[in-house]
């Protein structure tokens, strides 16, 4: 995870914390056809006791927005591994944050976000400034950090 | 104008001469670099064909995003064929692509009509995909729309046939989701998509199969694919193309090269004509041109030191019978292969495990056995039998940890420093 300090992991204070389980929208980005990341994350989040709507791969921005506005989830999880996540994610978070109902919904992104491997072109900083709460790098700690983040967001979850 | 006479003819000639054709997966946004990549592929010490892999925006028909990225110099994950002018792409190909070095355009689009029109206008006539394999794993296009788009595109490509020009399409059906799809379904889909291509006018096709997690099972699958193709495609020019493992790839250079080497050996031993390689960068990022050349040459070297096991019967674990049952059940649904495929997915006669597409029934599940063989744990409505009660237990327990273990089985296997493993087959 590229930004792993405690303040980033804390939920936004003005948002009520759900007692037992989070309603989560999980999605790929508009240009990303990969699905294994989404299948895995759905299982992981469901096992943690949460309700997950998996929008699947190649979801146009407007479909993500419409689904999220309809559901007003407690958490939006964006996963991308095709190398366009830095660009697609930036566009997506802007249209999500434009929606009043989604302005404060915790929204996180992770995966392989650029074509160059490491964060050589500063995707992480740009994505955070544009409104993502956390940007996860593709490394061995990502799953543990995601679990921890969701745990902080929802201390009353099943496990 | 055609710069490429016959992709299939080139591969057939190499096969007859006993040489494995190796091919990279390669596409960059910059035309100059794209040309350099093709030149490097051609110059590699191997029998090669060239690849232009398109970027994800172009695959999805978002040409505006591709143009904007190309204009701004943003790095794309492939070559934006429709963002660059015809003249630009002709300059990329000029003097590189030709009868001695055919170039295939690879994309992944459920609506390839604009792509095939453009590849034809720059003088190419080889591509890959298929109505199922470029639809179900990759997005939201309805299967029936993909079938219509692909039918139109195939008819267009077939219309390019002329003196010395034989359009070629490769099925991607043998690679569904890259991993954790049992080989019998991969073989069946590859054959069915090839029949679809033939029905819409193609006379030169290739059938894909992606290396899975057990070399013995792969040998059986490829043997079955050859037999089914010979039965169903006797009127066509066809060959089998093997993909080096398409799932989560080894992180270490040593592991990556061993896995590629195993694919090259598998290809030669099973009479595969063409191999699509993977590089040591696969687990980390999109490979550089040099990494691609290294992979091509490594595969060619391993292939050159491997003998085809002509008389060695592949193992018989019932895989071919299963593939045959799937193909026959689908073909019985309708004389039109496209309609048959659409109906088959609606009824769940074909059901790709873990595929999230709304037109996939989503009741089938598969798991890896202890030796890496893919087994059905749940067959849904497919006309085949489940693998048995042991795996039934595993199915109920297939949570995120088990899924991750299955997804990374091959990676872990090849990254471990253990010489004797997988030296079989």
Interface residues (C-beta under 8 A of the other chain):
Chain A: X30 X31 X32 X33 X35 X36 X38 X39 X40 X43 X44 X47 X54 X56 X57 X58 X59 X60 X63 X82 X83 X84 X87 X112 X114 X115 X116 X117
Chain B: X56 X57 X59 X60 X62 X65 X69 X74 X75 X76 X77 X108 X137 X138 X139 X140 X177 X178 X179 X247 X248 X281 X284 X285 X286 X354 X355 X356 X357 X399 X400 X403 X404 X407
